[in-house]
Amino acid sequence: MVLLGCFAVIGCATTLGVFGVGKDAQTPQQRTARCEADEDKPLARWSSISGILLGQSAPGLRDSTSARTKLVSPVSVAAQANFVFIVDAGQQVIFRFDRGTQTIREFARIANLDSRAQISVDRALSVYLADPVASRVVQFDFDGRVVQTYQNATELPQPISVVVDDNRSEILAGDGLTARVLVFNRGGGIARAIGAQVSGGVRFQSVAAMAIREDQLYVVDRLMRQVHALSPSGASRYQFGSEELRQPGAIAADDHNPVYVVDNADNTIKVFRGGRFETVVGASGDPAGLGFRNISGLWASDGLLYVADSAGASVEILQVLTPCP
């Protein structure tokens, strides 16, 4: 189903949990029955950003809704409040989708943007792009203007992932060549390196993706087929996933939900909690009917999981289902 100006698949979403309005009209008995029916489903399909989307031109232009946009190859996604930022490597563009107005606009155009590019967004709605081709991490303001560039040709030759520690005001960039995480302060200076060759420090064989939540940093080591859980300063805590993951890729976590790790060997999402494997999403026979063609990006925020499916030309939005009380 193709809709103009709406989320495709399910349509215009206006329920509580997406826009934060409305009331739950279910009776306690209905809620209990639904909870029991969803017991084996950690995630449920909520909506999808795909098809032909209503355009929104840049500020200052008179005709703000004349354009139509269609995603081609979304490889990364990040979201904050009502705004969803999407890296489309097929068009070499970062898009900003507004869930409130259900419109999309070109946020920034990046030359030579490829499928490895990843983004993150902080609480102040600044967007960060890890651009491995240009050997840099770029910070944009809410309107797509470049605010800061973080780069170091020797220490950060190929940044492939970026996360922001809002509590420490630090930007963490994972490098695909050096297999280290370089930590920058807001001024662009290097504060430290995680995974460097220091006595007793953590060592990565590779860095494929990262995620951060309140007091935990996760680094995906694809060669070791596991995830490292560390303190934000870089102290190793534990590793997990070596028995369940075959080709780990994107990862997502937030302060209240499990950790989601993409396994590109079968395009599923493996769900972990506290380092323990819980379930798999998207496999054949998935109870929620979820399936993906090529997952290249994940983002978790406000009870929703965003899945960038580059081969499916869509960003799937899944609702995180909490366990029954």
Buried (B, 14 or more C-beta within 10 A) or exposed (E): EEBEBBBBBBEBBEBEBBEEEEEEEEEEEEEEEEBEEBEEBBBBBBBBBBBBBBBBBEEEEEEBEEBEBBBEBBBBBBBBBBBBBBBBBBBBBBBBBBBEBBBBBBBBEBEEBEBBBBBBBBEEBBBBBBBBEBBBBBBBEBEBEEEBEBBBEEBBBBBBBBBBBEEBEBBBBBBBBBBBBBBBBBEBEBBBBBBBEEEEEBBBEBBBBBBBBEEBBBBBBBEBBBBBBBEBEBEBEEBBBEEBBEEBBBBBBBEEBBBBBBBBEBBBBBBBEEEEBBBBBBBEEBBBEBBBEBBBBBBBBBBBBBBBBBEBBBBBBBBBBEEEE
